[in-house]
Amino acid sequence: MRSATYNEFGKPTEVLSLGDRPIPEPKANEVRVKTILASIHNHDLLTIRGKYGFKPEMPAIGGSEALGIIDAVGSDVKDLKVGQRVAAASVQATWAEYFVASADMVFAVPDSLKDEMAAQLIAMPLSALMLLEFLEVESGQWVIHNAANGAVGKSLAMLAAARGVNTINLVRSSDAIKELDALGIKNNINVEDDDWKEQVRQIIGDDSISAAVDSVGGEASGDLLSLLGHGGTLASFGIMSGQPMVLNPTHLIFKQAIVKGFWGSKISQEMSVENKQRLIDELIERATSDKLHLPVEAVFDLADITKAVDGKLQSGKKGKVLLKP
């Protein structure tokens, strides 16, 4: 089968190539899926660089999320059948014509969802929903997060709004503000503005911020902590700056703040099938009722894998880049 493979860790455009690998056989508790579309995520690119929490054995096939049709099931699989259209995330080797996945990581999706939506429905939107529950925020409360124009950030804002949770969405450019506005997302602030913190305070008024999500690290972490309300939670989700979190101990102590790390893939793998299905049902409902929008930047043939993972495209994208085997 055609697959996007790499034999060593490194820059994705340099180590990835189109390869010919054997079609995998499902184990007793697995299904094999014929891929329709596969997503390219930032954590996939970090994995290829050898800088993620998971490191595959070499040679490896890239990818961790895809949409496809089940074409084989293991002997112990009972609730999934050949011919079903399914989505899977937090799995491995999806940048190929076929992939195998544990049956408890695969979920049927309705025909009402377009392929482009279904192929990216689970990883980032599910992370956003799990993050909301991880933060234990309720309707009427406030969440502030940076890098809000990323896939999880956009999903977080839309899914929070559907649950009645208020968000303040921090970005770093006027173009990013326009991007969020176009999706109907409210309370968007450019941190390049000198008075951006005052803008935050004007939005929340007499309320306080219950939780913050940091995807940047460095000084940005401390900025979020400074705006957090008493007893609030700061969740570390990413480290786009490449810098350690810089936190003022005074804020930690006197706000009695809680700082926690969030790794969506790990939480997803450890979550019960029933609980995950509950969240995926919510995602499907939001997507089909037009409360969740997942833009697509481009769709590439698997043979054009180096173009699809090009740094300039990935950094400037306004939607998900997908692969078609």
C-alpha positions as CSV (number, residue, x, y, z in Angstrom):
1,M,0.0,0.0,0.0
2,R,1.0,3.6,-0.5
3,S,2.1,5.3,2.7
4,A,4.0,8.4,3.9
5,T,7.0,6.9,5.7
6,Y,10.2,8.0,7.4
7,N,13.2,6.0,8.5
8,E,14.7,8.5,11.0
9,F,13.5,11.5,13.1
10,G,14.0,14.9,11.5
11,K,12.5,17.7,9.6
12,P,9.3,16.4,8.0
13,T,10.0,17.7,4.5
14,E,13.4,16.0,4.6
15,V,12.6,12.6,6.1
16,L,9.2,11.9,4.8
17,S,8.6,10.1,1.4
18,L,6.0,8.1,-0.4
19,G,6.7,4.4,0.4
20,D,5.2,1.0,-0.3
21,R,4.4,-0.9,2.8
22,P,2.6,-4.2,3.5
23,I,-1.2,-3.9,4.2
24,P,-1.5,-4.4,7.9
25,E,-3.6,-7.2,9.4
26,P,-5.8,-6.4,12.4
27,K,-5.3,-8.2,15.7
28,A,-8.2,-9.8,17.5
29,N,-9.3,-6.5,19.1
30,E,-8.6,-4.3,16.1
31,V,-10.2,-3.2,12.8
32,R,-8.6,-2.4,9.5
33,V,-9.7,0.8,7.8
34,K,-9.4,1.8,4.2
35,T,-8.5,5.5,4.4
36,I,-10.6,8.2,2.8
37,L,-8.9,11.3,4.3
38,A,-6.3,11.8,7.0
39,S,-5.5,14.9,9.0
40,I,-2.1,16.5,9.5
41,H,-1.7,17.8,13.0
42,N,1.1,19.7,14.7
43,H,1.7,16.8,17.1
44,D,2.2,14.5,14.0
45,L,5.0,16.8,12.8
46,L,6.5,16.9,16.3
47,T,6.4,13.1,16.4
48,I,8.3,13.0,13.1
49,R,10.9,15.3,14.5
50,G,11.2,13.0,17.6
51,K,10.0,15.8,19.9
52,Y,6.7,14.4,21.0
53,G,5.7,12.3,24.0
54,F,5.3,9.3,21.8
55,K,8.1,7.9,19.7
56,P,7.3,5.2,17.1
57,E,9.7,2.4,16.1
58,M,11.5,2.9,12.7
59,P,10.6,2.7,9.9
60,A,7.4,4.5,10.7
61,I,4.3,5.8,8.9
62,G,3.1,9.2,9.9
63,G,-0.4,10.3,11.1
64,S,-2.7,9.8,14.0
65,E,-6.2,10.6,12.8
66,A,-8.3,9.6,9.7
67,L,-11.7,8.9,8.2
68,G,-12.3,5.6,6.3
69,I,-14.3,2.5,5.7
70,I,-13.8,-0.6,7.8
71,D,-12.7,-3.5,5.5
72,A,-11.6,-6.1,8.1
73,V,-12.4,-6.8,11.7
74,G,-10.6,-8.9,14.4
75,S,-12.1,-12.0,15.9
76,D,-13.0,-10.2,19.2
77,V,-14.6,-7.1,17.6
78,K,-18.4,-7.1,18.1
79,D,-19.8,-3.6,17.7
80,L,-18.1,-2.6,14.4
81,K,-18.7,-4.1,11.0
82,V,-17.1,-4.2,7.6
83,G,-18.4,-1.4,5.4
84,Q,-19.0,1.1,8.3
85,R,-17.7,4.7,7.8
86,V,-15.6,5.5,10.8
87,A,-13.3,8.1,12.3
88,A,-10.3,7.3,14.5
89,A,-7.8,9.5,16.4
90,S,-5.0,8.9,18.9
91,V,-4.0,5.9,16.7
92,Q,-0.9,5.4,14.5
93,A,0.1,5.3,10.9
94,T,-3.0,6.8,9.3
95,W,-1.1,8.5,6.4
96,A,-1.5,5.4,4.3
97,E,-4.1,3.6,2.2
98,Y,-5.0,1.4,5.1
99,F,-4.4,1.5,8.9
100,V,-5.3,-0.6,11.9
101,A,-6.7,0.6,15.1
102,S,-8.0,-0.8,18.4
103,A,-11.8,-1.1,18.2
104,D,-12.3,1.2,21.2
105,M,-10.5,4.0,19.3
106,V,-12.8,3.9,16.3
107,F,-16.2,5.5,16.0
108,A,-19.0,5.4,13.4
109,V,-19.9,8.8,11.9
110,P,-23.2,9.6,10.2
111,D,-23.6,10.2,6.4
112,S,-24.7,13.7,7.2
113,L,-21.1,14.7,8.1
114,K,-19.0,15.6,5.1
115,D,-15.7,13.7,4.7
116,E,-13.7,16.9,5.3
117,M,-15.4,17.5,8.6
118,A,-15.4,13.9,9.8
119,A,-11.7,13.4,9.0
120,Q,-10.8,16.0,11.7
121,L,-13.8,15.7,14.0
122,I,-12.1,13.7,16.8
123,A,-8.5,14.7,17.6
124,M,-8.7,18.5,18.0
125,P,-12.4,19.1,18.8
126,L,-12.4,16.1,21.2
127,S,-9.3,17.6,22.9
128,A,-11.2,20.8,23.2
129,L,-14.2,19.1,24.8
130,M,-12.0,17.0,27.1
131,L,-10.2,20.2,28.0
132,L,-13.4,22.0,29.0
133,E,-14.3,19.0,31.3
134,F,-10.7,18.8,32.6
135,L,-11.0,22.5,33.7
136,E,-14.4,21.8,35.3
137,V,-15.9,25.0,34.0
138,E,-19.6,25.5,33.9
139,S,-22.1,27.7,32.1
140,G,-21.6,31.4,32.8
141,Q,-17.9,31.0,33.8
142,W,-15.0,32.5,31.9
143,V,-12.0,30.7,30.2
144,I,-9.1,32.6,28.6
145,H,-6.7,30.9,26.2
146,N,-3.9,31.9,23.8
147,A,-3.1,30.7,20.3
148,A,-6.8,30.8,19.9
149,N,-6.7,30.6,16.1
150,G,-5.3,27.1,16.2
151,A,-7.5,24.0,15.6
152,V,-8.1,23.3,19.3
153,G,-8.5,27.0,20.1
154,K,-11.2,27.5,17.5
155,S,-13.0,24.4,18.6
156,L,-12.7,25.3,22.2
157,A,-14.4,28.7,21.7
158,M,-17.2,27.3,19.6
159,L,-17.9,24.3,21.9
160,A,-17.6,26.4,25.0
161,A,-20.2,28.8,23.6
162,A,-22.6,25.9,22.9
163,R,-22.3,24.9,26.5
164,G,-22.8,28.5,27.8
165,V,-19.2,28.9,28.8
166,N,-17.6,32.3,27.9
167,T,-14.2,32.5,26.3
168,I,-11.6,35.2,25.8
169,N,-9.6,34.3,22.7
170,L,-6.0,35.7,22.5
171,V,-4.2,35.8,19.1
172,R,-1.2,37.7,17.8
173,S,-2.4,39.4,14.7
174,S,-5.3,41.4,13.2
175,D,-5.6,38.7,10.5
176,A,-6.2,36.1,13.2
177,I,-8.9,38.3,14.7
178,K,-10.6,38.4,11.3
179,E,-10.3,34.6,11.1
180,L,-12.1,34.1,14.4
181,D,-14.7,36.8,13.6
182,A,-15.5,35.0,10.4
183,L,-16.4,31.8,12.4
184,G,-18.8,33.8,14.6
185,I,-16.4,33.6,17.6
186,K,-16.7,36.5,20.0
187,N,-14.3,38.2,22.5
188,N,-11.2,38.1,20.4
189,I,-8.2,40.1,21.4
190,N,-4.8,40.8,19.8
191,V,-2.0,40.6,22.4
192,E,0.1,42.9,20.2
193,D,-2.2,45.7,21.3
194,D,-0.6,47.7,24.2
195,D,-3.8,47.7,26.2
196,W,-4.8,44.1,25.6
197,K,-5.0,43.2,29.3
198,E,-7.3,46.2,29.9
199,Q,-9.5,45.0,27.0
200,V,-9.8,41.6,28.8
201,R,-10.8,43.4,32.0
202,Q,-13.4,45.5,30.2
203,I,-15.0,42.3,28.7
204,I,-15.3,40.4,32.0
205,G,-16.4,43.4,34.0
206,D,-17.0,42.3,37.6
207,D,-16.7,38.6,36.8
208,S,-13.5,36.6,37.3
209,I,-11.7,34.2,35.0
210,S,-12.1,30.6,36.2
211,A,-9.6,28.9,33.9
212,A,-6.8,29.6,31.5
213,V,-5.3,27.5,28.7
214,D,-1.7,28.1,27.7
215,S,-0.5,26.9,24.3
216,V,2.5,29.2,24.1
217,G,4.8,29.0,27.2
218,G,7.4,31.6,28.2
219,E,6.1,35.0,29.3
220,A,2.7,34.3,27.8
221,S,2.1,31.8,30.6
222,G,2.6,34.5,33.2
223,D,0.3,36.8,31.4
224,L,-2.5,34.3,31.7
225,L,-1.8,33.6,35.3
226,S,-1.9,37.4,36.1
227,L,-5.5,37.5,34.7
228,L,-6.7,34.4,36.4
229,G,-9.2,34.7,39.2
230,H,-8.7,33.5,42.8
231,G,-8.6,29.7,42.9
232,G,-8.5,29.4,39.1
233,T,-6.8,26.7,37.1
234,L,-4.0,27.3,34.5
235,A,-3.7,24.3,32.1
236,S,-0.5,23.9,30.0
237,F,-1.5,22.6,26.6
238,G,1.4,23.4,24.4
239,I,4.7,25.2,24.1
240,M,4.7,27.0,20.8
241,S,7.4,29.5,22.0
242,G,9.7,26.7,22.9
243,Q,10.3,28.5,26.2
244,P,9.6,27.2,29.8
245,M,6.6,28.7,31.5
246,V,7.5,31.9,33.4
247,L,5.2,32.3,36.4
248,N,5.1,34.9,39.1
249,P,5.1,33.1,42.5
250,T,3.1,36.0,44.0
251,H,0.3,35.2,41.6
252,L,0.5,31.5,42.3
253,I,0.5,32.0,46.1
254,F,-2.1,34.7,46.6
255,K,-4.5,33.5,43.9
256,Q,-4.1,30.0,45.2
257,A,-3.9,29.0,41.6
258,I,-3.7,25.4,40.3
259,V,-1.3,24.6,37.4
260,K,-1.9,21.3,35.5
261,G,-0.6,19.7,32.4
262,F,-3.1,18.5,29.7
263,W,-2.2,15.8,27.2
264,G,-5.3,15.0,25.1
265,S,-4.0,11.9,23.4
266,K,-3.2,10.2,26.8
267,I,-6.5,11.2,28.3
268,S,-8.3,9.9,25.2
269,Q,-6.6,6.6,25.3
270,E,-7.4,6.1,29.0
271,M,-11.1,7.3,28.8
272,S,-13.8,4.7,28.8
273,V,-15.5,4.0,25.4
274,E,-18.9,5.1,26.9
275,N,-17.5,8.4,28.1
276,K,-15.7,9.1,24.8
277,Q,-18.8,8.2,22.8
278,R,-20.8,10.7,24.9
279,L,-18.4,13.5,23.9
280,I,-18.2,12.4,20.2
281,D,-22.1,12.4,20.1
282,E,-21.9,16.0,21.3
283,L,-19.4,16.8,18.6
284,I,-21.5,15.3,15.9
285,E,-24.6,17.2,17.2
286,R,-22.7,20.5,17.2
287,A,-21.2,19.9,13.7
288,T,-24.6,18.9,12.2
289,S,-26.4,21.9,13.8
290,D,-23.8,24.3,12.5
291,K,-22.4,25.2,15.9
292,L,-19.0,23.7,15.1
293,H,-17.0,24.7,12.0
294,L,-13.8,23.0,10.9
295,P,-12.2,24.8,8.0
296,V,-10.0,23.0,5.5
297,E,-6.9,24.7,4.1
298,A,-6.0,22.1,1.4
299,V,-6.3,18.5,0.4
300,F,-3.1,16.8,-0.9
301,D,-2.5,13.5,-2.6
302,L,-0.3,11.2,-0.5
303,A,2.3,11.4,-3.2
304,D,2.6,15.2,-2.4
305,I,3.4,14.6,1.3
306,T,6.4,16.9,1.4
307,K,4.3,19.7,0.0
308,A,1.6,19.0,2.6
309,V,4.0,19.2,5.6
310,D,5.9,22.3,4.3
311,G,6.5,24.7,7.1
312,K,5.3,27.8,5.3
313,L,2.0,26.1,4.4
314,Q,1.5,24.7,7.9
315,S,2.4,28.0,9.7
316,G,0.1,30.1,7.5
317,K,-2.9,27.8,7.2
318,K,-6.4,28.9,8.3
319,G,-7.8,25.4,8.3
320,K,-6.7,21.7,8.5
321,V,-4.4,20.2,5.8
322,L,-5.7,16.8,4.8
323,L,-4.2,13.8,2.9
324,K,-6.0,11.7,0.3
325,P,-4.4,8.3,-0.3
